[in-house]
Amino acid sequence: MPSRSTRPATPLDDDDYPAYTMGRAADMLGTTPAFLRSLGEHRLITPLRSEGGHRRYSRYQLRVAARARELVDAGTAVEAACRIIVLEDQLEEAQRINEQLRARAR
């Protein structure tokens, strides 16, 4: 997953703040908790845990899970969808770095 270096002023503004329970996240995505667990098993997203041990998801993680759901709904296996998303993120990061290097060379 790409990292973001700037931190928001409050948790409400923070895309990485673990605000959503598994049930709420599944409802928002129109999927099942088992689907979210499978994304964790394939190491696409790693939800934080509450003090009671319950999974908590951030908005950023929900966007990643929504992308995985799109791929799965189109017929891609969960494991392959997770790999595709990781590769897309790596490509995006490489393109960003390449553009920065080009800008410095000018």
N, C-alpha and C positions, 0 to 999 in steps of 0.2 A: 504494500500500500504506500502511496506517496505520503510524505510527511508535510505538515504545514508548520512553518516556523513562527508565525505570529499567533499570539494568544488573545482571545476575546476578553472583554471586560467582565462579563458575567457568564455563569453556566448556561443561561438561556441563549446566549449568542455563540456558544461553543459547539461546533459540529462533532467534537470528540467526547463531549460529556455523556456518560452512560445513563441516559434518562429513561429508556424504555425497557419494560419487562419483556420477557420472552413472549408472553401471551399478547401483549399490546403490539409488539413488533410483528408477530405473525398476523394479527388482525390487519395492521396497516398495510402489510405486503400482500394480503390475501392468500396466505400460505399456511403451513402448519408449523408447530414448534419442531417437529421432526426434521423438516427441511432446514430450519435454522441450525439445529444441532449438526446436521450433515455438513453444512458449510464450515462449522467449527472443526469437525473431524477431518475435513480436507484442508484445514488451516487457511481458509480464505479470510475468515474473520475470527477474531478471538474476543468474545465479549468479556467485559469485566465482571467481577462477582460482587454481589452485595455482601454485607457482613453475615447474612444468613446463608450465603452460598448460591443465591439465585443469579442467573445470567441477566446482565443489563447491557443494552445495545445503544450505541450512539446514532445520531442522524447519518453520519458518514458511513457507518457500518450498514445501516438500512439501505443507503443508496447502492452500496456494493452488493448487498443481498438482492436488491431489486434487479440489478443487472444480471446476476446469476439466474434469477427466476425467469427473466426474459429468454435467456439462452436455453434453459431447461424446457420452458414452454414451447420453444421452437424445435425441440427434439434432441438437444444436446444432453449427454449424460452429465450428472452433477460433477463428477470428477473432472471431466473435460471442460465443463463450464468454468470451474474454479481455475484451472490452468490457463484458459483463454484470458480470463480477467487479470491474472497475475502478469501474463505476457503483454497484455494491452497496457497495463500500468508501467511495466518496464520500458516498453517502446515509447510511451509518452515522456517518461523521465529522460531517456536517451535523446529524444528530439529536443527537449528543453535544454539539456546540457549542450547539445550541438549548436543550438541557436545562440546560447550565451557565448560559446567559444567563437562563433562567427562574428558576433557583435564586437568582441574584444579585438579581433584581428583587423577590423576596419579602421 
